[in-house]
Amino acid sequence: MTDDQSQEDQTATGHEVIQGYLKTLDGSPGVYRMLNAKGEVLYVGKARNLKNRVSNYARPSGHSARIARMIFETASMMFLTTRTEVEALLLEQNLIKQLKPRYNVLMRDDKSFPNILISKSHPYPQLKKHRGKKSEKGSYYGPFASAGAVNRTLNQLQKVFLLRNCSDSMFESRTRPCLQYQIKRCAAPCVGKVSAEGYAGLVADAERFLQGKSTAVQAELATEMARASQEMEFERAAALRDRIRALTNVQQTQGINPRGVAEADVIGLFVEGGQACVQVFFIRANQSWGNRDFYPRTGSGADEAEILTAFLTQFYDDKDPPPLILLSHAVEDDDLVTQALSERAGRKVELAVPQRGEKAELVENAVRNARESLARKMAETSTQSKLLAGLADAFDLDAPPRRIEVYDNAHIQGSDPVGGMIVAGPEGFVKSQYRKFNIKGAAGALGDDFGMMKEVLTRRFERLLKEDPDRKSDVWPDLLLIDGGAGQVSAVAEIMETLGIDDVPFVGVAKGIDRDAGKEEFYRPGEPVFALQRNDQVLYFIQRLRDEAHRWANGAHVAKRAKAVGATPLDEVPGVGATRKRALLAHFGSAKAVSRAGVDDLKAVDGISEAMAQTIHDFFHQKG
């Protein structure tokens, strides 16, 4: 036994250790961290009064099983005082998201939600999907639960309100109507098919609909259709009829449309067997704009109040909360949570746990969906566990893998080469861990698949070794699946040997005879090639993993190719970013026209100073 091991074994833990910190604490608000003998953070908590909160942990009894386990493992504590209790709440959640302590509740899916944007930076506003920071001038409507929900709504809104979805530069360069006009999804303001006043009326109608005033919009369209019919303008009447039908279709696809709740998030929680599901329904303009389920880590058995408290503060960390949040359970320190969310929104936010009426029905619906989603998730997890165990048997692994990384490359004869990595584990695909690699070496240009695989694996594992050499985190894979046969496996073996990594198993998955699905062959270094039975569930699982990696890599390749097609010489001009590039293209119509323009002409563009105009002119006239 080494001295370090002996010292670690003798490190005191438990309530007596915690008791020792009481004499150094006062009644300030703040955040505390509980650490084990290895220095790993077990738990992050907030307190209105640090001394009172820590004294609770110093008691030898009276704790839940979860808290008792945590106290037993605690070898040291850290403290940060704050000016206010709200600051303590926000700091606590930031530390939880950063440190991911074992005993804390952690929201694991933190993706942004899409919105509909009616852009106001142009005389003829554009209707489009928006995700991320709301920095563009315009009216935002959302959030929607998914990109699919936004796309379906946008599709119908274009049929109803005929607003353009083209970019400003494309709008300026049009000389005749595009296909959107031909299929009656745009009023073609680009070529004067509608007046500025008429288009502004369409924009106003779209905004009224998105604000929940759909009945008034529908009534006006019906009146206009009747008038057109009376005046024997049958083609115009038919067009209005189609718009009314599209509007009705939008209303039907919204699902739940509460009468008494104009704007709220409805959050339902269901907990079973130490696992939790949170369902969030977005109600905007008296319409349901979809729902999303979340599966927060419950911190080894937290109760409903703690789970919802953590979920609310983490979920709205980068999102604007609505005026009303309807909850299935009360939260801890609801006054603090309300104050924090109100400060985040810049207006009053109300938390409510309704007991009767329409609001209670909305919450009951959310809880029912949470219960059903959790049941499906648990069934899928059970199936996934069996598949991972089967994978371990098939490839002679020591244990079922908890993190599988699957790699694939995509290119067309060496053009726009991209490598893709997907991740899967006990809970299925972990899409937040997917990665894309732009191939930078000569192998990409040569179409050398082996060389590209070497580059991707080298970059991936060199970074892992740099960021986590002691392998304390869960980002180290237990198994690599490589799309390819003996050549790819040899390339990976060479990289692993060079980097000194000898404990990460890897397998090549080749299509096999006639490249048919079901005849896959598996390659491992130093082992004979083998195959699985065609009806083996593990084989189907491997095929799904490989197909997902192929989809991901191909998607990255297509996006890169599309970006290359849209590239212009303006991208190389010093000082010309996206905004100036759009302004120049909108003014001149093409990069070629910009290259021929004089300094005075360039100065006439918004945002182009005399110095910048000279820089652009010199770039094109001195190049080469």
N, C-alpha and C positions, 0 to 999 in steps of 0.2 A: 504493500500500500504506500503510495507516495504521500509527501507532506501535504500537498494540495488536497488529495482525497481525504486525508485524516481531518484536515481543517474543515472541509465541506461537511463531513459526517458530524462534526461536533458543533456546527453552526446551529444556534438556538432558533426555534421557530414557534409560532403560536401566539396566544393572547398575552403571554408574559412579555414577549418582545414588543408587542403593540403597546402594552402598558407603559413601557419605558419612554415612549414618545410624548406622553401626556404632559409632562412637566415643561416641555419646550413649546407647547401650543397655547394659543389664546382663542378668543371667540370670533376671530376673523372668518369671513367667507373664503372659500378656496377649493383647491383640487388636491386630492391625495392619490398616490400610487402605491400599491402593495406588490412587493417583489419576493421571489423565492430565493433559495440559497445560491442559485446560478446567476442571479441578477435579472431574470426574466420577469417582465411585468405581468402579474396575475390579474390585476383589476385596477381600473381608474374610476374614481368616484368624485362627486362634488359634495359640498357641505355649506349650509348657511352658517354653521358654527363648527369649525374644524375640531375643536377640543371635544365638544359634545358628541360629534359623529364618531371620532376615533375611540372615545371612551366606551361606546356601544360594542365595538369590536374587542375591547380589552376584557369584556366579561367572559368568564369561562364556560358559560352555558346560556341557553335560551335562544340559540340560533337555528335557522333552517339547515338542512343537511348540506345544501350548496354553500352557504356562508361558512359553516363549520369547516368544510374541506378547505375553503380558501384561507381561513384564519390559520388552520393547521400548517399550511404550506408557506405562510408569510414569514420571511426572515428579516425583511427591512421595509421601510416606508420612505416615500419622498413627498414633499409638500410644496405647493405654490399658493400663495395668498392672492386674492383679487380684490378690487375695490368694491364690486357689487356681486350679488348672488347670480344675476343674469350672466355676468362675465364668467363666473365659475361654471355655469351650465354650458355655455358655448365652448369654453376651454376644455371641459370634460369630453364633449363629443368630438372635438378636433383631435384630442389625444387618443380617443378610442379608435377613430378611423385610421390614425397614423400607426398606432402600436398594436392594434388588434388583440387585446388581452383575452386570455382564455375564458375568464368568468364574466366578461361584459357581453351585453347584447350588441350585435354588430349587423348593420344592414349591408348585405353583400352585393346587391345590384344597385348601382348609383348612376345609372345612365340618365342623360338629359331627355326631356320630352319635347316632341315637335310642336310647333305652333303654325297657324295660318297667318301670313303677313300680307297686308295690302300696303305695298310700298308707296310712299308719298314723295319720293325724291325726283319724280318725273311728272310732267303735266298730265300724262296718261298713266295712272297707277297700275302697277303689276300685281297679280295675284299669285302667291307662291308659298311653298313650304319653307319654314325657317326653324333651325335648331341652333341653340347656343345663346350667346350674349345678345341682348336686344339693343344693338348699337345703331341699326339702320333706321332712318326716319320712316315712320309709317304706323299703322294700326295693327296690333298683335292680338290674335284670338287663340286661346288655348288654356292649358295644355291639352293635347290629345294623347291618348294612351299609347299609341304606336304610330309608326310611319304609315302603316296600312290604313289606319283610321283616317289620317290626314289625307292620304291619296284618294281614298274613296270619296271623302267630302269634297276635295278640290275638283275631282272629276265631275261631280254633279253640279257644283257651283259654277263651273265653266259653262255647262249646258244651260244653266238658268240665267246667269248674269253676263255672260259673254265677255269676261274680262281677259286681257292678254296675260300670257304666262312667259312670253319671250323676254330675253335680256334687252337692256336699253340699247346696246350696240346693234343687236339684230333688228330692233325696232327702227332705228335710224337708217339702216341700210336697205330696208324693204322698198321695192318699187311696185310690187303687186301683192295681193293677199296670199297668205300662206295656206297650208292645208287646214289649219285650225278654223279658218273662216269658212272654208268649203264644207266642213262637217258640222258647221253651226256651233262652234265652241268659242268663237271670238268675234267681236264686232268689227275687227280690222281698222282700228283707229290709225294704224301706221300709214295707210294710204287714203285716209279721209272717208272711209265708208260710214263713219259716224262722227257727228260734230263733237266738239269739246264739251258742250253743254249736255248732249245726249249721253256721252261716256261718263261724265260726272254723275248723271242720274243713275246709271248702272252701278257705279261704285257706291253711291249712297244706298241703293237698294240692297247690295251685298252686305254692307256694314249693318244695315238695320236687321237683316236676317241673322247675321252672326251675333247680334246683340239680343236676339230673342224675339224680334218683332216680325216673325214670319207670317203671321195671320194678315197683317196689314199689307205686306208685300204681295201675298197671294191674292188678296181681294183686289188690289190695284191692277195686277196682271189680268185677272178675270174681267174686270171692267174694260180694260184696254182691248182684250180679245173680242168682247161683245161689240164694242164700237167698230173695230176693224171688220167684223163680220157684217154689221149693218151697212157699212160703207163699201161692201163687196170687195174688200181687200183680203181675199181668202188666203193668199200665200202668207201675208203677215199674220192673219188670225191663226193659221196652222203653226207658224213659228212660235207664237205666244202660247198656244196649246201645249206644244212640246216643252216649253220652259216651265209651265205650270206642273206638268207631269214629272219633270225632273225635280222640281221643288218638293213635290209630294214624296218623291222617292228619298230625298235627303232626310225629310222629317221621319220617314218610316225607319231608315237605317240607324237613327240615333238611339233606338231602343227605349229605355226608360226616360220619360219626359215629365218630371215632377212639376206640378202646378205651383206649389207654394215655396219651392226652393229655386231661387234664381241663379245663385253662384255659391258653390260649396264643394269641398272634397269630402266624400263619404268613406270612412276607414273602418273596416271590420277585421277583427283578429280572431283566429281560432288556434288553440294550442292542444296538442295531443302527443303523448309519449315523448315529451321533451323537445318536440319540433313545433314550429309555428308557421302560419301563413297569414300574411296581411294582404287584404284586398283593398285597393284604392279606386273608387269611382270618381270621375271628374264631371261635375255638373256645372255647366256654363250656359247662360242665356236660357235657363229652364230646359236645357237639353243635356242628355248624357253623351259625353264625348269620349266614351270608352272607359275601360278599366284595366288595371295591371295588377298582377299578383307578385308578392315578394316573400322570400323565405329567410328572414333574419336568423342569424345564429343566436340561440337563446341564452348563451352564457352558462351552460351546464344547469339549466333549470330555473331561469328567472320567471317571476309571475307576470300576469297580464299587464298590470300597471307599469312595471319596469320596462317591459318589452315595448309597449306603446310610447312611453316617454322617450326612450332611446330612438325609436323609429321616427317619431315626429321631428325631433331635433336634428337627426341625421338626414332625413328625407328633405327637409326644407332648408338645409344648409346652403344650397345653391339654387333654390327655387323660390318664387314669390308665393306665399300662402294666400288662399282666398279669404274673404271676410269671415266665412263660416266653415268650421271643420267639425263634422259629425262623427262621433266615436262610438265604438261598441263598448268600451270600458273606460272608466275614469283613469287619469294619469297621475303620476306622482308630481307633487309641487306644481299643480295646474296653474297657479298664479305666475310662477316663474316662466313656465313654458309659454303661457299666453303673452307675457311681457316680451319674451325673446322673439316670438313670431311676429308680434306687432311691430317691434323695432325693425325686424327684417323687412316687413312689408311697407313700412312707413305709414301705417294706418292701423286702426283697431282690428284685431283678429279675435274671434270668439270660438272657444271650444265648448262643445255641448255633447251630452250623452242622452239623447231623446228617449223617452219612455213610452210615448204614445203618438198616434197620428202618422202623417205621411213621412215625417223625418225618421220616426222609429222604423217604419216599413223599409225605408231606404237602407238603414243600418242593418236590419235583419237580412235583407237581400245580400248585402256585402258579406256578412258573416256566413251565410249559407254558401256563397261562392268560395269563401276562404276554406270552409270545411271540405267542400267537394274537391277543391284544388289540392289541398293537403293530402287527401286520401289518394288522389291520382299520383301525386309526387312520391308518397311513401311506397306505393305499388311499383312505380318506376324505379325507385331507389333499390327496392328489393331485387327486381329483375336485373338492374345494373350490377349489383353486388355479385349475383350469380355469374354474369357474363365476365366480370373482372376475375373471378375465381377460375372460370374456365380458361381465360386467357393465360393466367399464371400456370395452369396445368399444361396447356398447349406449348408454351415456350419455356417450361422448366424454370419459372421464376420462384424466388424464395417465398413470396407472398403476393396477394393480389395487388396490382399497381394502383396507387392513389393519384398519380399524375402521369398521363400518357401524352407524349408530344409526337405529332405526326407531321412529316415534312414533305413538301412537293414543290416543284419548280414549274414555271410557265413562261413560254416565249414563242415567237414565230420566227423560225430560222435565225435566232440570235437577236431579234429586235425586241426592245422593251422587256428585258428579262427580269423576272420577279421570283423571289422565293417566298413560300408561305409556311407558317407553322400554326397548327391548331392544337388545342389542349382538351383532354377529356379526363374524367375521373368518376368517383362514386355517384356524383349527381348529374352525370351526362356531360355535354359539351360546356366548356367554361369559356364563353365567347369574349369575356373581358380580358382573357389572357392570350388571345390570338395575336400573331405578329406578322408583319410583312417585311421583306428584305429586298431593297433595290440592289440588284447585282451590280457591283462596281468594277470588278476585275475583268480581265480579258476573256475569261471563260464565258461570260454572258454574250459578248459580241461574236464569239466563235460557235455559240450554240452547244458548248461542252457541258452536258448535264452533270458529269462527274465533278468537273471543276466548280460548277455552280453550287453543288451540294457541299463540297468542301468549304467554299466561302461562307455559306449560310451557317453551317455547323461551327466553323471556327469563330465567327462573330458572336454566335449565340453563347458558346461555352466560355470563350474568353471573357465575355461580360459577366457571366455567372461567377466565374472564378474571381473576378475583380470585386464584384459587389457582395458576394456571400461565400468567401473561401472556406469557412467553417461549416457551411451547409446547415445553418440554424433555421432557415426559412423553409417554406413548403414549395418553393419555386423550382427545386431540383427535380427532374423527372425520374420516375422509376422504370420507364420503358420508352424507347424511341422506335417509331415505325417509319420506315423510309419507303417512298414509292420507287421501287426499282428492284433489280436483282443483284447478282454477284458484284457487278462493277460499283454500284452505289454503296453496297455494304463494305467493300474494300476501301472506298474513299472515306467512309465514316470511321472505319477501324484505324486508318492512317491518322486522321485528325485526333481521335481519342488518345492514341498512343503518344502523339506529339505533345498533347496537353497534359498527359499524365493522369487521365481519367480512365480507370479500369473497372468501375463498379456500376456503370450505367448500361444495362443490356440494350441491344438494338437489333431490329429484325427488318430485313428487306421484304417488301410485299410486291411480287411480280405477277403479271396477269396470267402467265402460264400458257398452256397449249391453246393456239388460236386466239389468244388474248380474250377468252370468254370469262365472264364473271362466273365464279363457281369452280374454276380450275386454277385458282391462285396457288402459287408456290411461294414458300417462305425460306429465306436465306439467313443464316446466322454464321458468324465467323467460326471456322473450325468445325462446323457441324454439317451433316449431309442435308441436302434440300429435301423438304417434305411438304405434304399438302394435308388439308383437312377434308372430311367427308362433305359432299355437296350440300347436305341438309343440316349441317352442324350450325347451331345458333351462334357459336363463337365466330365462325366464318362470316356469317351475315353481319355480325358486329364489326369485324375488321373491315369488311367492305364499306360499311357506313362511315367508319373513321376515315378510310382512304378517300371515299367520294367527297366527304366534307373538306378534306385537305385540298382536293382537286378543285372543288368549287371556290374555296377561299383564294387559292393561288391564281386561278383563272380570273376571278373578279378583280384582283389586284392588278393583273396584267392588262385587262381591258381598260381599267381606270387610268393606268399609266399611259397606255396607247392613246386614249382619248385626250389626255392632257397634252401629249406630244403633238397631236393633230391640231389642238387649239393654240399651240405656242406660236408666238410671233417674234420678229426681231426686236420689238419693243421691250420684251422681257430682259434683253441684255443691256438696255440703256441705263446708265447709272442714275439713280434718283427717281426712276419711273416705276412706281408700284402699281398695285391693282387699281386704285382709284384714278390715278392719272392715265393709266392705260385705257380704262373705260371711257374717260373723257375724250381722249384723243381719237379713239375708234369711233365714238359717237359723233364727233365733229367732222372727221375726214372720211369715215366709212371703211377704211382699210389701212393696214400698216404700210402698204405700198404708197398710198396717198400721203401718209405722214412723212415717209422718207423723202418725198419730193417737195414737201412744203418749205416755204421760206421762214425766216425767223419771225417776221411780222405776222404771218398767218398762224404760226404756232402760238404766239403771244395772245392771240384772240381766243384761245381755248381756256375755259374756266380752270383755275388752279395751276396754270402754266405761267411762271414768271419770266421776265426777260432772260435771266441767267439760265433757267431751265430750258427755255426755248433755244438758247444758243448751244447748250449741252446736247440737246436732241439733234439739232441741225449738224453740229460737228460730228456726232456719232455716225450719222449716215453719209456724210460727205467726206470724211477723212478715213473711213474704214477701208482697209485694204489698200 
